[in-house]
Amino acid sequence: MNWVALQMLTGDRAKYLGLIFAISFSSFSIVQQASIFCGLMNRTKSQSGFA
C-alpha cells in the first residue's frame, strides 16, 4: 500500500515539485513569523524584577 502511495505521489513530477515547494515555503514562513513574534515579545518585556 505504501508503494502505491509513493508511486502516485512521485508519478507526476510537476505536482511533486509544487508540493515540495509549497510545504517548504509554508514551513519557512511559519518559522519566520514565530521568530518575529518572539523577537517583539523579547523587546517589549518588562524591565522590573520579574523575569
PQR file of N, CA, C, O and H, with PARSE charges and radii, in Angstrom:
ATOM      1  N   MET A   1       0.812  -1.194   0.000 -0.4000 1.5000
ATOM      2  CA  MET A   1       0.000   0.000   0.000 -0.0000 2.0000
ATOM      3  C   MET A   1       0.856   1.258   0.000  0.5500 1.7000
ATOM      4  O   MET A   1       0.541   2.226  -0.691 -0.5500 1.4000
ATOM      5  N   ASN A   2       1.936   1.246   0.773 -0.4000 1.5000
ATOM      6  CA  ASN A   2       2.836   2.394   0.784 -0.0000 2.0000
ATOM      7  C   ASN A   2       3.494   2.586  -0.575  0.5500 1.7000
ATOM      8  O   ASN A   2       3.741   3.716  -0.995 -0.5500 1.4000
ATOM      9  H   ASN A   2       2.192   0.460   1.334  0.4000 1.0000
ATOM     10  N   TRP A   3       3.774   1.493  -1.256 -0.4000 1.5000
ATOM     11  CA  TRP A   3       4.409   1.584  -2.578 -0.0000 2.0000
ATOM     12  C   TRP A   3       3.476   2.268  -3.567  0.5500 1.7000
ATOM     13  O   TRP A   3       3.924   3.071  -4.386 -0.5500 1.4000
ATOM     14  H   TRP A   3       3.573   0.575  -0.915  0.4000 1.0000
ATOM     15  N   VAL A   4       2.189   1.961  -3.500 -0.4000 1.5000
ATOM     16  CA  VAL A   4       1.209   2.583  -4.385 -0.0000 2.0000
ATOM     17  C   VAL A   4       1.110   4.079  -4.088  0.5500 1.7000
ATOM     18  O   VAL A   4       1.038   4.892  -5.009 -0.5500 1.4000
ATOM     19  H   VAL A   4       1.826   1.309  -2.835  0.4000 1.0000
ATOM     20  N   ALA A   5       1.105   4.438  -2.820 -0.4000 1.5000
ATOM     21  CA  ALA A   5       1.028   5.852  -2.443 -0.0000 2.0000
ATOM     22  C   ALA A   5       2.268   6.600  -2.917  0.5500 1.7000
ATOM     23  O   ALA A   5       2.166   7.731  -3.390 -0.5500 1.4000
ATOM     24  H   ALA A   5       1.164   3.777  -2.072  0.4000 1.0000
ATOM     25  N   LEU A   6       3.429   5.983  -2.795 -0.4000 1.5000
ATOM     26  CA  LEU A   6       4.669   6.621  -3.246 -0.0000 2.0000
ATOM     27  C   LEU A   6       4.690   6.779  -4.755  0.5500 1.7000
ATOM     28  O   LEU A   6       5.165   7.795  -5.262 -0.5500 1.4000
ATOM     29  H   LEU A   6       3.513   5.064  -2.411  0.4000 1.0000
ATOM     30  N   GLN A   7       4.185   5.796  -5.478 -0.4000 1.5000
ATOM     31  CA  GLN A   7       4.129   5.898  -6.934 -0.0000 2.0000
ATOM     32  C   GLN A   7       3.147   6.983  -7.387  0.5500 1.7000
ATOM     33  O   GLN A   7       3.405   7.687  -8.363 -0.5500 1.4000
ATOM     34  H   GLN A   7       3.798   4.971  -5.066  0.4000 1.0000
ATOM     35  N   MET A   8       2.035   7.116  -6.685 -0.4000 1.5000
ATOM     36  CA  MET A   8       1.069   8.163  -7.030 -0.0000 2.0000
ATOM     37  C   MET A   8       1.643   9.549  -6.731  0.5500 1.7000
ATOM     38  O   MET A   8       1.375  10.502  -7.462 -0.5500 1.4000
ATOM     39  H   MET A   8       1.825   6.545  -5.891  0.4000 1.0000
ATOM     40  N   LEU A   9       2.424   9.661  -5.670 -0.4000 1.5000
ATOM     41  CA  LEU A   9       2.999  10.949  -5.306 -0.0000 2.0000
ATOM     42  C   LEU A   9       4.086  11.380  -6.273  0.5500 1.7000
ATOM     43  O   LEU A   9       4.125  12.540  -6.683 -0.5500 1.4000
ATOM     44  H   LEU A   9       2.642   8.886  -5.076  0.4000 1.0000
ATOM     45  N   THR A  10       4.960  10.469  -6.641 -0.4000 1.5000
ATOM     46  CA  THR A  10       6.093  10.834  -7.488 -0.0000 2.0000
ATOM     47  C   THR A  10       5.815  10.598  -8.965  0.5500 1.7000
ATOM     48  O   THR A  10       6.702  10.812  -9.791 -0.5500 1.4000
ATOM     49  H   THR A  10       4.927   9.526  -6.308  0.4000 1.0000
ATOM     50  N   GLY A  11       4.624  10.168  -9.318 -0.4000 1.5000
ATOM     51  CA  GLY A  11       4.311   9.893 -10.711 -0.0000 2.0000
ATOM     52  C   GLY A  11       4.292  11.147 -11.573  0.5500 1.7000
ATOM     53  O   GLY A  11       4.774  11.124 -12.706 -0.5500 1.4000
ATOM     54  H   GLY A  11       3.903   9.994  -8.647  0.4000 1.0000
ATOM     55  N   ASP A  12       3.749  12.229 -11.061 -0.4000 1.5000
ATOM     56  CA  ASP A  12       3.689  13.494 -11.792 -0.0000 2.0000
ATOM     57  C   ASP A  12       4.736  14.431 -11.206  0.5500 1.7000
ATOM     58  O   ASP A  12       4.583  14.921 -10.087 -0.5500 1.4000
ATOM     59  H   ASP A  12       3.358  12.248 -10.141  0.4000 1.0000
ATOM     60  N   ARG A  13       5.796  14.678 -11.961 -0.4000 1.5000
ATOM     61  CA  ARG A  13       6.932  15.447 -11.452 -0.0000 2.0000
ATOM     62  C   ARG A  13       6.549  16.887 -11.112  0.5500 1.7000
ATOM     63  O   ARG A  13       7.032  17.422 -10.114 -0.5500 1.4000
ATOM     64  H   ARG A  13       5.920  14.281 -12.870  0.4000 1.0000
ATOM     65  N   ALA A  14       5.704  17.523 -11.906 -0.4000 1.5000
ATOM     66  CA  ALA A  14       5.329  18.916 -11.657 -0.0000 2.0000
ATOM     67  C   ALA A  14       4.528  19.049 -10.361  0.5500 1.7000
ATOM     68  O   ALA A  14       4.764  19.965  -9.572 -0.5500 1.4000
ATOM     69  H   ALA A  14       5.312  17.088 -12.717  0.4000 1.0000
ATOM     70  N   LYS A  15       3.584  18.136 -10.146 -0.4000 1.5000
ATOM     71  CA  LYS A  15       2.813  18.167  -8.902 -0.0000 2.0000
ATOM     72  C   LYS A  15       3.709  17.893  -7.702  0.5500 1.7000
ATOM     73  O   LYS A  15       3.562  18.525  -6.656 -0.5500 1.4000
ATOM     74  H   LYS A  15       3.393  17.393 -10.787  0.4000 1.0000
ATOM     75  N   TYR A  16       4.625  16.964  -7.848 -0.4000 1.5000
ATOM     76  CA  TYR A  16       5.517  16.621  -6.745 -0.0000 2.0000
ATOM     77  C   TYR A  16       6.400  17.806  -6.371  0.5500 1.7000
ATOM     78  O   TYR A  16       6.543  18.120  -5.190 -0.5500 1.4000
ATOM     79  H   TYR A  16       4.744  16.451  -8.698  0.4000 1.0000
ATOM     80  N   LEU A  17       6.994  18.467  -7.364 -0.4000 1.5000
ATOM     81  CA  LEU A  17       7.850  19.617  -7.079 -0.0000 2.0000
ATOM     82  C   LEU A  17       7.042  20.786  -6.524  0.5500 1.7000
ATOM     83  O   LEU A  17       7.513  21.502  -5.641 -0.5500 1.4000
ATOM     84  H   LEU A  17       6.878  18.211  -8.324  0.4000 1.0000
ATOM     85  N   GLY A  18       5.837  20.978  -7.035 -0.4000 1.5000
ATOM     86  CA  GLY A  18       4.975  22.019  -6.490 -0.0000 2.0000
ATOM     87  C   GLY A  18       4.605  21.761  -5.043  0.5500 1.7000
ATOM     88  O   GLY A  18       4.558  22.683  -4.229 -0.5500 1.4000
ATOM     89  H   GLY A  18       5.455  20.396  -7.752  0.4000 1.0000
ATOM     90  N   LEU A  19       4.345  20.505  -4.728 -0.4000 1.5000
ATOM     91  CA  LEU A  19       4.014  20.136  -3.355 -0.0000 2.0000
ATOM     92  C   LEU A  19       5.194  20.353  -2.428  0.5500 1.7000
ATOM     93  O   LEU A  19       5.031  20.891  -1.333 -0.5500 1.4000
ATOM     94  H   LEU A  19       4.384  19.756  -5.389  0.4000 1.0000
ATOM     95  N   ILE A  20       6.377  19.944  -2.849 -0.4000 1.5000
ATOM     96  CA  ILE A  20       7.576  20.130  -2.036 -0.0000 2.0000
ATOM     97  C   ILE A  20       7.858  21.619  -1.830  0.5500 1.7000
ATOM     98  O   ILE A  20       8.205  22.041  -0.726 -0.5500 1.4000
ATOM     99  H   ILE A  20       6.510  19.507  -3.739  0.4000 1.0000
ATOM    100  N   PHE A  21       7.709  22.418  -2.899 -0.4000 1.5000
ATOM    101  CA  PHE A  21       7.919  23.854  -2.778 -0.0000 2.0000
ATOM    102  C   PHE A  21       6.910  24.483  -1.824  0.5500 1.7000
ATOM    103  O   PHE A  21       7.281  25.312  -0.993 -0.5500 1.4000
ATOM    104  H   PHE A  21       7.428  22.075  -3.795  0.4000 1.0000
ATOM    105  N   ALA A  22       5.650  24.102  -1.931 -0.4000 1.5000
ATOM    106  CA  ALA A  22       4.613  24.670  -1.068 -0.0000 2.0000
ATOM    107  C   ALA A  22       4.837  24.312   0.394  0.5500 1.7000
ATOM    108  O   ALA A  22       4.661  25.158   1.271 -0.5500 1.4000
ATOM    109  H   ALA A  22       5.349  23.429  -2.606  0.4000 1.0000
ATOM    110  N   ILE A  23       5.219  23.079   0.666 -0.4000 1.5000
ATOM    111  CA  ILE A  23       5.469  22.667   2.050 -0.0000 2.0000
ATOM    112  C   ILE A  23       6.669  23.401   2.622  0.5500 1.7000
ATOM    113  O   ILE A  23       6.624  23.864   3.762 -0.5500 1.4000
ATOM    114  H   ILE A  23       5.361  22.391  -0.046  0.4000 1.0000
ATOM    115  N   SER A  24       7.748  23.515   1.842 -0.4000 1.5000
ATOM    116  CA  SER A  24       8.932  24.198   2.356 -0.0000 2.0000
ATOM    117  C   SER A  24       8.679  25.694   2.535  0.5500 1.7000
ATOM    118  O   SER A  24       9.148  26.277   3.513 -0.5500 1.4000
ATOM    119  H   SER A  24       7.784  23.140   0.916  0.4000 1.0000
ATOM    120  N   PHE A  25       7.951  26.328   1.620 -0.4000 1.5000
ATOM    121  CA  PHE A  25       7.665  27.748   1.752 -0.0000 2.0000
ATOM    122  C   PHE A  25       6.772  28.022   2.947  0.5500 1.7000
ATOM    123  O   PHE A  25       6.997  28.985   3.679 -0.5500 1.4000
ATOM    124  H   PHE A  25       7.570  25.855   0.826  0.4000 1.0000
ATOM    125  N   SER A  26       5.757  27.187   3.156 -0.4000 1.5000
ATOM    126  CA  SER A  26       4.860  27.423   4.287 -0.0000 2.0000
ATOM    127  C   SER A  26       5.570  27.182   5.617  0.5500 1.7000
ATOM    128  O   SER A  26       5.338  27.922   6.573 -0.5500 1.4000
ATOM    129  H   SER A  26       5.574  26.405   2.561  0.4000 1.0000
ATOM    130  N   SER A  27       6.421  26.172   5.700 -0.4000 1.5000
ATOM    131  CA  SER A  27       7.152  25.960   6.953 -0.0000 2.0000
ATOM    132  C   SER A  27       8.152  27.085   7.201  0.5500 1.7000
ATOM    133  O   SER A  27       8.356  27.484   8.347 -0.5500 1.4000
ATOM    134  H   SER A  27       6.609  25.571   4.923  0.4000 1.0000
ATOM    135  N   PHE A  28       8.779  27.603   6.146 -0.4000 1.5000
ATOM    136  CA  PHE A  28       9.677  28.745   6.303 -0.0000 2.0000
ATOM    137  C   PHE A  28       8.934  29.970   6.810  0.5500 1.7000
ATOM    138  O   PHE A  28       9.424  30.664   7.701 -0.5500 1.4000
ATOM    139  H   PHE A  28       8.614  27.280   5.214  0.4000 1.0000
ATOM    140  N   SER A  29       7.768  30.243   6.260 -0.4000 1.5000
ATOM    141  CA  SER A  29       7.023  31.432   6.674 -0.0000 2.0000
ATOM    142  C   SER A  29       6.489  31.288   8.095  0.5500 1.7000
ATOM    143  O   SER A  29       6.427  32.279   8.822 -0.5500 1.4000
ATOM    144  H   SER A  29       7.371  29.679   5.536  0.4000 1.0000
ATOM    145  N   ILE A  30       6.104  30.089   8.509 -0.4000 1.5000
ATOM    146  CA  ILE A  30       5.658  29.873   9.880 -0.0000 2.0000
ATOM    147  C   ILE A  30       6.798  30.116  10.857  0.5500 1.7000
ATOM    148  O   ILE A  30       6.605  30.764  11.886 -0.5500 1.4000
ATOM    149  H   ILE A  30       6.154  29.284   7.918  0.4000 1.0000
ATOM    150  N   VAL A  31       7.980  29.606  10.548 -0.4000 1.5000
ATOM    151  CA  VAL A  31       9.130  29.793  11.429 -0.0000 2.0000
ATOM    152  C   VAL A  31       9.535  31.262  11.475  0.5500 1.7000
ATOM    153  O   VAL A  31       9.901  31.768  12.536 -0.5500 1.4000
ATOM    154  H   VAL A  31       8.138  29.080   9.712  0.4000 1.0000
ATOM    155  N   GLN A  32       9.473  31.947  10.346 -0.4000 1.5000
ATOM    156  CA  GLN A  32       9.835  33.359  10.318 -0.0000 2.0000
ATOM    157  C   GLN A  32       8.858  34.188  11.152  0.5500 1.7000
ATOM    158  O   GLN A  32       9.284  35.055  11.915 -0.5500 1.4000
ATOM    159  H   GLN A  32       9.176  31.536   9.484  0.4000 1.0000
ATOM    160  N   GLN A  33       7.575  33.937  11.019 -0.4000 1.5000
ATOM    161  CA  GLN A  33       6.600  34.691  11.803 -0.0000 2.0000
ATOM    162  C   GLN A  33       6.747  34.400  13.293  0.5500 1.7000
ATOM    163  O   GLN A  33       6.577  35.301  14.115 -0.5500 1.4000
ATOM    164  H   GLN A  33       7.229  33.232  10.399  0.4000 1.0000
ATOM    165  N   ALA A  34       7.056  33.169  13.650 -0.4000 1.5000
ATOM    166  CA  ALA A  34       7.259  32.835  15.058 -0.0000 2.0000
ATOM    167  C   ALA A  34       8.488  33.547  15.612  0.5500 1.7000
ATOM    168  O   ALA A  34       8.475  34.001  16.756 -0.5500 1.4000
ATOM    169  H   ALA A  34       7.194  32.437  12.983  0.4000 1.0000
ATOM    170  N   SER A  35       9.553  33.651  14.814 -0.4000 1.5000
ATOM    171  CA  SER A  35      10.747  34.335  15.306 -0.0000 2.0000
ATOM    172  C   SER A  35      10.511  35.840  15.407  0.5500 1.7000
ATOM    173  O   SER A  35      11.040  36.481  16.315 -0.5500 1.4000
ATOM    174  H   SER A  35       9.565  33.283  13.884  0.4000 1.0000
ATOM    175  N   ILE A  36       9.731  36.413  14.496 -0.4000 1.5000
ATOM    176  CA  ILE A  36       9.385  37.831  14.610 -0.0000 2.0000
ATOM    177  C   ILE A  36       8.582  38.069  15.884  0.5500 1.7000
ATOM    178  O   ILE A  36       8.836  39.035  16.603 -0.5500 1.4000
ATOM    179  H   ILE A  36       9.301  35.892  13.758  0.4000 1.0000
ATOM    180  N   PHE A  37       7.626  37.206  16.167 -0.4000 1.5000
ATOM    181  CA  PHE A  37       6.820  37.340  17.379 -0.0000 2.0000
ATOM    182  C   PHE A  37       7.678  37.215  18.629  0.5500 1.7000
ATOM    183  O   PHE A  37       7.529  38.000  19.566 -0.5500 1.4000
ATOM    184  H   PHE A  37       7.420  36.422  15.583  0.4000 1.0000
ATOM    185  N   CYS A  38       8.573  36.234  18.652 -0.4000 1.5000
ATOM    186  CA  CYS A  38       9.441  36.065  19.826 -0.0000 2.0000
ATOM    187  C   CYS A  38      10.375  37.261  19.997  0.5500 1.7000
ATOM    188  O   CYS A  38      10.641  37.681  21.123 -0.5500 1.4000
ATOM    189  H   CYS A  38       8.694  35.596  17.891  0.4000 1.0000
ATOM    190  N   GLY A  39      10.868  37.805  18.905 -0.4000 1.5000
ATOM    191  CA  GLY A  39      11.725  38.986  18.989 -0.0000 2.0000
ATOM    192  C   GLY A  39      10.976  40.189  19.518  0.5500 1.7000
ATOM    193  O   GLY A  39      11.507  40.936  20.340 -0.5500 1.4000
ATOM    194  H   GLY A  39      10.652  37.464  17.990  0.4000 1.0000
ATOM    195  N   LEU A  40       9.747  40.391  19.060 -0.4000 1.5000
ATOM    196  CA  LEU A  40       8.952  41.502  19.579 -0.0000 2.0000
ATOM    197  C   LEU A  40       8.632  41.323  21.055  0.5500 1.7000
ATOM    198  O   LEU A  40       8.704  42.282  21.823 -0.5500 1.4000
ATOM    199  H   LEU A  40       9.316  39.784  18.392  0.4000 1.0000
ATOM    200  N   MET A  41       8.283  40.120  21.458 -0.4000 1.5000
ATOM    201  CA  MET A  41       7.996  39.876  22.868 -0.0000 2.0000
ATOM    202  C   MET A  41       9.245  40.054  23.726  0.5500 1.7000
ATOM    203  O   MET A  41       9.158  40.507  24.867 -0.5500 1.4000
ATOM    204  H   MET A  41       8.225  39.340  20.834  0.4000 1.0000
ATOM    205  N   ASN A  42      10.397  39.701  23.182 -0.4000 1.5000
ATOM    206  CA  ASN A  42      11.645  39.859  23.919 -0.0000 2.0000
ATOM    207  C   ASN A  42      11.986  41.340  24.099  0.5500 1.7000
ATOM    208  O   ASN A  42      12.502  41.733  25.145 -0.5500 1.4000
ATOM    209  H   ASN A  42      10.468  39.333  22.255  0.4000 1.0000
ATOM    210  N   ARG A  43      11.704  42.152  23.097 -0.4000 1.5000
ATOM    211  CA  ARG A  43      11.994  43.586  23.172 -0.0000 2.0000
ATOM    212  C   ARG A  43      11.029  44.323  24.086  0.5500 1.7000
ATOM    213  O   ARG A  43      11.401  45.329  24.690 -0.5500 1.4000
ATOM    214  H   ARG A  43      11.285  41.833  22.247  0.4000 1.0000
ATOM    215  N   THR A  44       9.806  43.845  24.197 -0.4000 1.5000
ATOM    216  CA  THR A  44       8.793  44.576  24.967 -0.0000 2.0000
ATOM    217  C   THR A  44       8.593  44.009  26.374  0.5500 1.7000
ATOM    218  O   THR A  44       7.636  44.391  27.048 -0.5500 1.4000
ATOM    219  H   THR A  44       9.504  43.028  23.707  0.4000 1.0000
ATOM    220  N   LYS A  45       9.442  43.132  26.824 -0.4000 1.5000
ATOM    221  CA  LYS A  45       9.262  42.585  28.171 -0.0000 2.0000
ATOM    222  C   LYS A  45       9.591  43.642  29.218  0.5500 1.7000
ATOM    223  O   LYS A  45      10.321  44.598  28.953 -0.5500 1.4000
ATOM    224  H   LYS A  45      10.219  42.822  26.277  0.4000 1.0000
ATOM    225  N   SER A  46       9.052  43.455  30.382 -0.4000 1.5000
ATOM    226  CA  SER A  46       9.219  44.416  31.453 -0.0000 2.0000
ATOM    227  C   SER A  46      10.632  44.358  32.007  0.5500 1.7000
ATOM    228  O   SER A  46      11.242  43.291  32.066 -0.5500 1.4000
ATOM    229  H   SER A  46       8.460  42.679  30.597  0.4000 1.0000
ATOM    230  N   GLN A  47      11.142  45.500  32.409 -0.4000 1.5000
ATOM    231  CA  GLN A  47      12.478  45.567  32.983 -0.0000 2.0000
ATOM    232  C   GLN A  47      12.452  45.539  34.504  0.5500 1.7000
ATOM    233  O   GLN A  47      13.473  45.788  35.144 -0.5500 1.4000
ATOM    234  H   GLN A  47      10.647  46.367  32.361  0.4000 1.0000
ATOM    235  N   SER A  48      11.305  45.241  35.086 -0.4000 1.5000
ATOM    236  CA  SER A  48      11.199  45.186  36.549 -0.0000 2.0000
ATOM    237  C   SER A  48      11.803  43.881  37.059  0.5500 1.7000
ATOM    238  O   SER A  48      12.449  43.154  36.303 -0.5500 1.4000
ATOM    239  H   SER A  48      10.475  45.039  34.566  0.4000 1.0000
ATOM    240  N   GLY A  49      11.599  43.591  38.309 -0.4000 1.5000
ATOM    241  CA  GLY A  49      12.224  42.438  38.936 -0.0000 2.0000
ATOM    242  C   GLY A  49      11.691  41.092  38.480  0.5500 1.7000
ATOM    243  O   GLY A  49      12.279  40.059  38.798 -0.5500 1.4000
ATOM    244  H   GLY A  49      11.075  44.181  38.923  0.4000 1.0000
ATOM    245  N   PHE A  50      10.592  41.082  37.744 -0.4000 1.5000
ATOM    246  CA  PHE A  50      10.035  39.823  37.280 -0.0000 2.0000
ATOM    247  C   PHE A  50      10.731  39.391  35.997  0.5500 1.7000
ATOM    248  O   PHE A  50      10.846  40.169  35.051 -0.5500 1.4000
ATOM    249  H   PHE A  50      10.114  41.921  37.485  0.4000 1.0000
ATOM    250  N   ALA A  51      11.182  38.172  35.973 -0.4000 1.5000
ATOM    251  CA  ALA A  51      11.866  37.683  34.776 -0.0000 2.0000
ATOM    252  C   ALA A  51      10.851  37.066  33.928  0.5500 1.7000
ATOM    253  O   ALA A  51      11.169  36.570  32.847 -0.5500 1.4000
ATOM    254  H   ALA A  51      11.088  37.540  36.741  0.4000 1.0000
TER
END
